[in-house]
Amino acid sequence: MSHDDLLRCERLEARYGASQVLFGIDFNVRRGEVVALLGRNGMGKSTAIKSILGLLRTIDGQIYFDGQRVDTLSMDVIARLGIAIVPEGRQCFPNLTVHEHLIAFARHSAGAEKGRRSVWSPDRLYALFPRLAERKKNLGGQLSGGEQQMLAIGRALSTHPKLLILDEATEGLAPLIREQIWDCLHLLRKEGQTTLVVDKYVDRLLTVADRHLILERGRIVWQGNSTELSADRDLWTRYLAL
């Protein structure tokens, strides 16, 4: 495993019951890099994420995070090592206010104090998403879908993650809100936030991701940079078109 790798998955295999979903996939995410995990629905993207987070036990292979093997650890231990997810469906707490979400999950970041990483205080998160500042006293259950997505991102950033995972962060959002999410991703990339992102808007991912991995039936069938993916539209037709 290279020192530059923050995340490394080696020969990863996973299944649900008798149905195997991942078949020996290998991939890495380097420090400060944005990597997009692509593929049609049901191809194994969510399963890969669940395996990384410890939500699903793998049947073979190894997962390393920040130099430590983590596929044998519990999900709470993995989270404390510095992985945060913006989950599909947002999963905000309906009975917590916006502000309570941003302080209840906050975690101290020594690296941020030393200037190596961004400090995501509630005030800075409100500056990133002004709509949350307007709704800071509202309960999670009183927010619109777009506001909940902003809150889910803010909640994840408040933990000062080494690795941020976004699972369909723009799914089902109005175009204006979606643009705010993309603007946020561009800012995070500029600030060096290591990110693994799943999203269907490939044309927008080309502008924010350093590398792209395509999953097809539980196997990585292609990987490359944005220039390479943009130039080969046949890949879009074969593996990404609905």
C-alpha positions in Angstrom: 0.0 0.0 0.0 1.4 3.4 -1.0 1.8 6.1 1.6 -0.2 8.3 -0.7 -3.2 6.0 -0.4 -5.7 7.0 2.2 -8.1 4.2 1.3 -7.1 0.9 -0.4 -9.5 -2.0 -1.2 -7.8 -5.2 -2.3 -9.6 -8.2 -3.9 -12.8 -7.2 -2.2 -15.7 -9.7 -2.3 -19.1 -9.3 -0.6 -22.5 -10.9 -0.7 -26.0 -10.7 0.7 -26.9 -14.2 1.8 -26.2 -16.6 -1.1 -26.0 -13.7 -3.7 -22.5 -12.5 -4.3 -22.3 -8.8 -5.3 -18.6 -7.9 -5.4 -16.1 -10.0 -7.2 -12.5 -9.2 -6.2 -12.5 -5.5 -6.8 -9.3 -3.4 -6.3 -9.2 0.3 -6.0 -7.6 3.1 -4.0 -8.3 6.7 -3.1 -5.2 8.9 -2.6 -4.9 11.7 0.0 -6.5 14.9 -1.3 -8.1 13.1 -4.3 -11.7 13.0 -5.5 -12.7 9.7 -6.9 -16.0 8.9 -8.5 -17.6 5.5 -8.3 -19.8 5.0 -11.3 -22.2 2.4 -12.6 -25.9 1.6 -13.2 -28.1 0.8 -10.3 -27.5 -2.6 -8.8 -23.9 -2.9 -10.0 -22.3 -2.9 -6.5 -21.6 0.7 -5.6 -23.6 0.8 -2.4 -22.3 -2.6 -1.4 -18.7 -1.3 -1.8 -19.5 1.7 0.4 -21.2 -0.5 3.0 -18.1 -2.7 3.1 -15.8 0.3 3.6 -17.9 1.6 6.4 -18.2 -1.8 8.1 -21.9 -2.0 7.6 -21.4 -5.2 5.6 -18.8 -7.9 6.3 -16.7 -8.9 3.3 -16.2 -12.5 2.5 -12.7 -12.0 1.1 -10.2 -9.3 0.5 -8.8 -6.5 2.7 -9.6 -2.8 3.3 -7.0 -0.4 4.5 -7.6 3.1 5.7 -4.8 5.5 6.7 -2.4 2.6 6.9 -4.5 0.4 9.1 -6.5 -2.7 8.1 -10.2 -2.0 8.9 -12.3 -4.7 7.4 -12.2 -6.6 10.7 -13.3 -3.5 12.7 -16.8 -2.5 13.8 -18.4 0.4 12.0 -18.2 2.8 15.0 -14.4 2.2 15.3 -14.1 2.8 11.5 -16.1 6.0 11.8 -13.8 7.3 14.6 -10.8 6.7 12.4 -12.0 9.5 10.2 -14.6 8.3 7.6 -17.9 10.2 7.3 -20.7 9.5 4.9 -23.5 11.6 3.4 -25.9 8.7 3.0 -28.4 8.2 0.2 -31.8 9.4 1.6 -30.1 12.0 3.9 -31.2 10.3 7.2 -31.5 13.5 9.2 -33.0 13.2 12.7 -36.5 14.6 12.6 -36.5 15.7 16.3 -33.1 17.5 16.3 -32.8 21.1 15.2 -30.4 22.0 12.4 -28.0 23.5 15.0 -28.2 20.4 17.1 -27.2 18.3 14.1 -24.1 20.4 13.6 -22.9 20.3 17.2 -24.0 16.8 18.3 -21.8 15.1 15.7 -18.9 17.6 15.8 -15.5 16.1 16.4 -12.3 17.9 17.2 -9.6 18.0 14.5 -6.0 18.4 15.6 -4.9 18.5 12.0 -7.2 21.4 11.3 -5.7 23.4 14.2 -2.2 22.9 12.7 -3.5 24.3 9.4 -3.4 21.0 7.5 -7.2 20.6 7.2 -10.2 22.9 7.2 -12.0 23.8 10.4 -15.7 23.1 9.9 -17.3 25.0 12.8 -21.1 25.6 12.7 -20.5 29.2 11.6 -18.4 28.1 8.7 -21.0 25.5 7.7 -23.7 28.2 7.9 -21.5 30.4 5.6 -21.3 27.4 3.2 -25.0 26.8 3.2 -26.8 30.1 4.2 -30.2 28.4 4.0 -29.2 26.3 7.1 -28.5 29.5 9.0 -32.0 30.7 8.3 -33.4 27.4 9.4 -31.0 26.7 12.3 -33.8 26.4 14.9 -36.0 24.2 12.7 -36.2 20.5 13.3 -34.8 18.1 10.7 -38.3 16.8 10.0 -39.4 20.3 9.0 -36.8 20.8 6.3 -37.2 20.3 2.5 -35.3 17.6 0.8 -32.7 20.0 -0.4 -32.2 21.5 3.0 -31.9 18.1 4.5 -29.2 17.3 2.0 -27.3 20.4 2.9 -27.6 19.4 6.6 -26.4 15.9 5.9 -23.3 17.3 4.2 -22.8 19.8 7.0 -23.2 17.1 9.6 -20.6 14.9 7.9 -18.1 17.8 7.6 -18.5 18.7 11.3 -16.7 15.5 12.1 -13.7 16.7 10.2 -13.4 13.5 8.2 -10.2 12.4 6.6 -12.4 10.7 4.0 -15.8 12.0 3.0 -18.2 9.6 1.1 -21.1 11.1 -0.8 -23.7 8.5 -1.9 -26.1 10.1 -4.5 -25.8 13.5 -2.9 -27.7 15.3 -5.7 -30.4 12.6 -6.2 -33.9 14.0 -6.4 -32.9 17.7 -5.8 -34.2 20.8 -7.6 -31.7 22.1 -10.1 -30.8 25.2 -8.0 -30.1 23.1 -4.9 -28.1 20.6 -7.0 -25.9 23.5 -8.2 -25.2 24.5 -4.6 -24.1 20.9 -3.9 -21.8 20.9 -6.9 -20.3 24.3 -5.8 -19.7 22.7 -2.4 -17.9 19.7 -4.0 -15.7 22.1 -6.0 -14.8 24.0 -2.8 -14.0 20.7 -0.9 -11.7 19.6 -3.8 -9.9 23.0 -3.7 -9.3 22.6 0.0 -7.9 19.1 -0.4 -10.7 17.1 1.1 -10.3 13.4 0.1 -13.7 12.3 -1.3 -15.3 9.2 -2.7 -18.5 10.2 -4.6 -21.3 8.2 -6.2 -23.5 10.2 -8.5 -25.4 9.7 -11.8 -24.5 13.1 -13.3 -21.3 12.0 -15.0 -20.9 15.3 -17.0 -20.7 17.2 -13.7 -18.4 14.6 -12.1 -15.9 15.2 -15.0 -15.4 18.7 -13.6 -14.8 17.7 -10.0 -13.3 14.2 -9.8 -9.7 13.3 -10.4 -10.4 9.7 -11.3 -13.4 7.6 -12.1 -14.1 3.9 -11.5 -16.8 2.0 -13.4 -18.5 -0.9 -11.7 -20.4 -3.5 -13.8 -21.9 -6.5 -12.1 -19.6 -6.3 -9.1 -16.4 -5.8 -11.1 -14.3 -2.8 -11.9 -14.4 -2.7 -15.7 -12.7 0.6 -16.3 -10.8 3.3 -14.5 -9.2 6.5 -15.6 -9.2 10.3 -15.4 -11.8 12.8 -16.5 -10.1 13.5 -19.8 -10.1 9.8 -20.7 -13.7 9.3 -19.6 -14.9 12.4 -21.5 -13.1 11.3 -24.7 -14.6 7.8 -24.7 -18.4 8.2 -24.9 -18.8 4.5 -25.8 -18.1 3.8 -22.1 -21.1 5.9 -21.2 -23.3 4.0 -23.5 -22.0 0.5 -22.5 -21.9 1.0 -18.7 -23.6 4.2 -17.6 -26.7 4.8 -19.8 -30.0 3.9 -18.3 
